[in-house]
């Protein structure tokens, strides 16, 4: 049982970005830290402050990286072929074996007009 009404206000005002799982973990931590049947307000406030610090220190994907536009399957295939041919020193037979395709299929990809450079 939480001892103070300000603790319940703190719980309600916290944003809970991971919803139920985060709330459950916090309650388990509070229960483990408590030495009586009641959870002290100071324990709640300390743990919530720690959660806020942890959340603030995590890098936000929107702040650190600009998302790339989604790639089509054709684009991904072409990139994989380029990388594999390059990794095999231009040896197309070895690249085809590594990719698990025939040399003819590799040749078709390489001969397409949009597949200009390796």
C-alpha positions in Angstrom: 0.0 0.0 0.0 1.3 3.4 -0.9 1.3 5.7 2.1 0.7 9.2 0.7 -1.7 10.8 -1.7 1.1 12.8 -3.3 2.7 9.5 -4.4 -0.5 8.5 -6.2 -0.5 11.9 -7.9 3.1 11.3 -9.0 2.2 7.9 -10.4 -0.8 9.3 -12.3 1.2 12.3 -13.7 4.1 10.1 -14.9 3.9 9.4 -18.7 4.6 5.6 -18.6 6.2 5.3 -22.0 6.4 1.5 -21.7 2.9 1.3 -20.1 2.1 -1.8 -18.1 5.5 -3.5 -18.1 7.3 -0.4 -16.8 4.6 0.3 -14.2 4.7 -3.4 -13.0 8.5 -3.3 -12.7 8.4 -0.1 -10.8 5.8 -1.5 -8.3 7.9 -4.6 -7.8 10.9 -2.5 -7.1 9.0 -0.4 -4.6 7.7 -3.5 -2.9 11.2 -4.9 -2.7 12.6 -1.7 -1.3 9.9 -1.3 1.3 10.6 -2.6 4.8 7.0 -2.4 5.9 3.5 -2.9 4.6 3.5 0.7 3.4 5.6 2.3 0.6 7.0 5.6 1.5 6.4 8.7 -0.6 10.1 9.4 -0.7 10.7 5.9 -2.2 8.2 6.6 -4.9 9.5 10.0 -5.8 13.1 8.7 -5.9 12.3 5.8 -8.1 10.2 8.0 -10.5 13.1 10.5 -10.6 15.5 7.7 -11.5 13.1 6.5 -14.3 12.9 10.0 -15.7 16.7 10.2 -15.7 17.1 6.8 -17.5 14.5 7.8 -20.1 16.2 11.2 -20.7 19.6 9.5 -21.2 18.3 7.1 -23.8 18.9 8.3 -27.3 15.8 9.1 -29.2 15.8 7.7 -32.7 14.2 10.9 -34.0 16.8 13.1 -32.5 19.9 11.1 -33.5 19.0 9.6 -36.9 17.1 10.7 -39.9 15.1 7.8 -41.1 15.8 6.6 -44.6 13.0 6.2 -47.1 11.9 2.6 -47.4 13.8 0.6 -50.0 12.1 -1.5 -52.6 12.9 -5.2 -53.0 14.5 -4.5 -56.3 16.8 -1.9 -54.7 17.8 -4.3 -51.9 18.6 -7.1 -54.4 20.7 -4.7 -56.5 22.6 -3.6 -53.4 23.2 -7.2 -52.3 24.5 -8.1 -55.8 26.8 -5.1 -55.9 28.3 -5.9 -52.5 28.7 -9.6 -53.2 30.4 -9.1 -56.6 32.7 -6.5 -55.0 33.5 -8.8 -52.1 34.4 -11.5 -54.6 36.8 -9.2 -56.4 34.6 -9.0 -59.5 34.4 -12.8 -59.9 30.8 -13.2 -61.0 30.7 -17.0 -60.8 31.8 -16.9 -57.2 29.3 -14.1 -56.4 26.5 -16.2 -58.0 27.5 -19.2 -55.9 27.5 -17.1 -52.7 24.1 -15.6 -53.6 22.6 -19.0 -54.4 21.6 -18.0 -57.9 22.7 -19.1 -61.3 25.3 -17.1 -63.3 22.5 -16.4 -65.9 20.3 -14.8 -63.2 23.3 -12.8 -62.0 24.0 -11.8 -65.6 20.4 -10.6 -66.0 20.6 -8.4 -63.0 23.9 -7.0 -64.1 22.7 -6.3 -67.7 19.6 -4.3 -66.7 19.9 -0.7 -67.7 19.5 0.7 -64.2 22.4 -1.5 -62.9 25.1 0.7 -64.4 28.0 0.5 -62.0 29.3 -2.0 -59.5 
